[in-house]
Amino acid sequence: MRKSIDCRNYPSEKNCTLKISGTEEEVLEAAVQHAVSAHGHENSPELRDQLKSMLQEEKD
């Protein structure tokens, strides 16, 4: 089952429009990297847990 996360669902000062989809592991890893590099978050277990809870099932 594909998963996705979409920055448009979580408005920020940057008005980011990135959407990431793929396997849960791929999306989570890419979302962590994006959150750190583009949004200034710290790579932490708490960030990973938060992002994992935001993943949605992708409709084919």
N, CA and C atoms as a LAMMPS dump frame, in Angstrom:
ITEM: TIMESTEP
0
ITEM: NUMBER OF ATOMS
180
ITEM: BOX BOUNDS ff ff ff
-5.0000000000000000e+02 5.0000000000000000e+02
-5.0000000000000000e+02 5.0000000000000000e+02
-5.0000000000000000e+02 5.0000000000000000e+02
ITEM: ATOMS id mol type element x y z
1 1 1 N 0.848 -1.184 0
2 1 2 C 0 0 0
3 1 3 C 0.887 1.238 0
4 2 1 N 0.636 2.124 -0.938
5 2 2 C 1.403 3.379 -1.009
6 2 3 C 0.9 4.346 0.046
7 3 1 N 1.823 5.163 0.544
8 3 2 C 1.51 6.203 1.52
9 3 3 C 1.927 7.545 0.933
10 4 1 N 1.388 8.613 1.504
11 4 2 C 1.792 9.946 1.064
12 4 3 C 1.712 10.921 2.225
13 5 1 N 2.406 12.03 2.044
14 5 2 C 2.316 13.159 2.956
15 5 3 C 2.379 14.411 2.084
16 6 1 N 1.566 15.388 2.418
17 6 2 C 1.421 16.573 1.583
18 6 3 C 1.573 17.818 2.445
19 7 1 N 2.578 18.619 2.168
20 7 2 C 2.821 19.84 2.954
21 7 3 C 1.65 20.813 2.891
22 8 1 N 0.872 20.753 1.836
23 8 2 C -0.267 21.673 1.721
24 8 3 C -1.289 21.447 2.827
25 9 1 N -1.293 20.246 3.424
26 9 2 C -2.217 19.948 4.524
27 9 3 C -1.741 20.53 5.847
28 10 1 N -0.513 21.032 5.883
29 10 2 C 0.092 21.569 7.108
30 10 3 C 0.737 22.903 6.764
31 11 1 N -0.067 23.962 6.642
32 11 2 C 0.445 25.26 6.194
33 11 3 C 1.628 25.742 7.029
34 12 1 N 2.562 26.359 6.337
35 12 2 C 3.744 26.909 6.989
36 12 3 C 4.024 28.283 6.402
37 13 1 N 4.993 28.957 6.976
38 13 2 C 5.375 30.276 6.484
39 13 3 C 5.88 30.219 5.05
40 14 1 N 6.409 29.073 4.641
41 14 2 C 6.973 28.929 3.3
42 14 3 C 5.926 28.596 2.242
43 15 1 N 4.69 28.31 2.675
44 15 2 C 3.639 27.9 1.741
45 15 3 C 4.098 26.746 0.854
46 16 1 N 4.721 25.774 1.461
47 16 2 C 5.272 24.62 0.761
48 16 3 C 4.143 23.797 0.127
49 17 1 N 4.384 23.316 -1.082
50 17 2 C 3.386 22.527 -1.8
51 17 3 C 3.88 21.12 -2.131
52 18 1 N 4.961 20.689 -1.505
53 18 2 C 5.538 19.379 -1.805
54 18 3 C 4.626 18.249 -1.343
55 19 1 N 4.468 17.239 -2.205
56 19 2 C 3.76 16.013 -1.849
57 19 3 C 4.712 14.861 -2.136
58 20 1 N 4.826 13.954 -1.183
59 20 2 C 5.721 12.811 -1.311
60 20 3 C 4.868 11.547 -1.243
61 21 1 N 5.104 10.587 -2.139
62 21 2 C 4.37 9.33 -2.075
63 21 3 C 5.296 8.176 -2.407
64 22 1 N 4.971 7.024 -1.869
65 22 2 C 5.756 5.816 -2.068
66 22 3 C 5.461 4.841 -0.944
67 23 1 N 6.397 3.954 -0.673
68 23 2 C 6.214 3.051 0.456
69 23 3 C 6.317 3.857 1.748
70 24 1 N 5.799 3.32 2.831
71 24 2 C 5.848 4.031 4.109
72 24 3 C 7.279 4.408 4.474
73 25 1 N 8.206 3.495 4.288
74 25 2 C 9.603 3.755 4.635
75 25 3 C 10.197 4.857 3.769
76 26 1 N 9.923 4.809 2.457
77 26 2 C 10.437 5.834 1.54
78 26 3 C 9.89 7.213 1.882
79 27 1 N 8.59 7.275 2.109
80 27 2 C 7.946 8.557 2.39
81 27 3 C 8.445 9.126 3.707
82 28 1 N 8.53 8.293 4.72
83 28 2 C 8.984 8.767 6.024
84 28 3 C 10.404 9.31 5.941
85 29 1 N 11.291 8.592 5.281
86 29 2 C 12.684 9.046 5.169
87 29 3 C 12.777 10.353 4.391
88 30 1 N 12.066 10.442 3.274
89 30 2 C 12.094 11.67 2.468
90 30 3 C 11.447 12.834 3.221
91 31 1 N 10.372 12.55 3.948
92 31 2 C 9.686 13.607 4.704
93 31 3 C 10.577 14.147 5.818
94 32 1 N 11.322 13.278 6.477
95 32 2 C 12.254 13.726 7.518
96 32 3 C 13.312 14.625 6.899
97 33 1 N 13.908 14.186 5.8
98 33 2 C 14.93 14.996 5.14
99 33 3 C 14.372 16.347 4.708
100 34 1 N 13.161 16.354 4.192
101 34 2 C 12.527 17.598 3.749
102 34 3 C 12.236 18.506 4.94
103 35 1 N 11.695 17.945 6.015
104 35 2 C 11.363 18.748 7.199
105 35 3 C 12.607 19.408 7.783
106 36 1 N 13.724 18.694 7.749
107 36 2 C 14.976 19.227 8.284
108 36 3 C 15.546 20.302 7.345
109 37 1 N 15.652 19.981 6.054
110 37 2 C 16.329 20.903 5.14
111 37 3 C 15.473 22.105 4.742
112 38 1 N 14.191 21.905 4.549
113 38 2 C 13.345 22.995 4.058
114 38 3 C 12.619 23.757 5.165
115 39 1 N 12.335 23.067 6.269
116 39 2 C 11.521 23.699 7.312
117 39 3 C 12.274 23.918 8.623
118 40 1 N 13.532 23.493 8.678
119 40 2 C 14.361 23.781 9.838
120 40 3 C 14.089 22.943 11.077
121 41 1 N 13.393 21.816 10.917
122 41 2 C 13.143 20.943 12.065
123 41 3 C 14.396 20.146 12.399
124 42 1 N 14.46 19.67 13.614
125 42 2 C 15.575 18.824 14.041
126 42 3 C 15.194 17.37 13.813
127 43 1 N 16.119 16.591 13.252
128 43 2 C 15.888 15.166 13.041
129 43 3 C 15.904 14.48 14.402
130 44 1 N 14.746 14.065 14.857
131 44 2 C 14.622 13.459 16.173
132 44 3 C 13.578 12.348 16.118
133 45 1 N 13.586 11.48 17.117
134 45 2 C 12.538 10.448 17.178
135 45 3 C 11.141 11.065 17.246
136 46 1 N 11.023 12.196 17.906
137 46 2 C 9.715 12.861 18.01
138 46 3 C 9.239 13.338 16.642
139 47 1 N 10.148 13.903 15.843
140 47 2 C 9.784 14.345 14.495
141 47 3 C 9.342 13.154 13.665
142 48 1 N 10.081 12.065 13.725
143 48 2 C 9.731 10.865 12.958
144 48 3 C 8.36 10.336 13.363
145 49 1 N 8.087 10.316 14.67
146 49 2 C 6.779 9.852 15.144
147 49 3 C 5.668 10.764 14.646
148 50 1 N 5.909 12.075 14.691
149 50 2 C 4.904 13.027 14.243
150 50 3 C 4.626 12.857 12.749
151 51 1 N 5.686 12.757 11.953
152 51 2 C 5.512 12.591 10.513
153 51 3 C 4.826 11.266 10.19
154 52 1 N 5.201 10.214 10.906
155 52 2 C 4.581 8.91 10.661
156 52 3 C 3.078 8.977 10.91
157 53 1 N 2.667 9.731 11.919
158 53 2 C 1.239 9.846 12.213
159 53 3 C 0.497 10.663 11.153
160 54 1 N 1.224 11.432 10.345
161 54 2 C 0.612 12.269 9.316
162 54 3 C 0.48 11.553 7.97
163 55 1 N 1.071 10.365 7.834
164 55 2 C 1.015 9.637 6.567
165 55 3 C -0.422 9.225 6.258
166 56 1 N -0.765 9.31 5.001
167 56 2 C -2.097 8.92 4.549
168 56 3 C -1.97 7.839 3.492
169 57 1 N -2.988 6.982 3.425
170 57 2 C -2.988 5.971 2.379
171 57 3 C -3.229 6.647 1.04
172 58 1 N -2.454 6.251 0.066
173 58 2 C -2.542 6.813 -1.28
174 58 3 C -3.592 6.026 -2.062
175 59 1 N -4.491 6.726 -2.718
176 59 2 C -5.482 6.054 -3.57
177 59 3 C -4.897 5.896 -4.954
178 60 1 N -4.898 4.678 -5.454
179 60 2 C -4.328 4.399 -6.785
180 60 3 C -5.194 4.934 -7.89
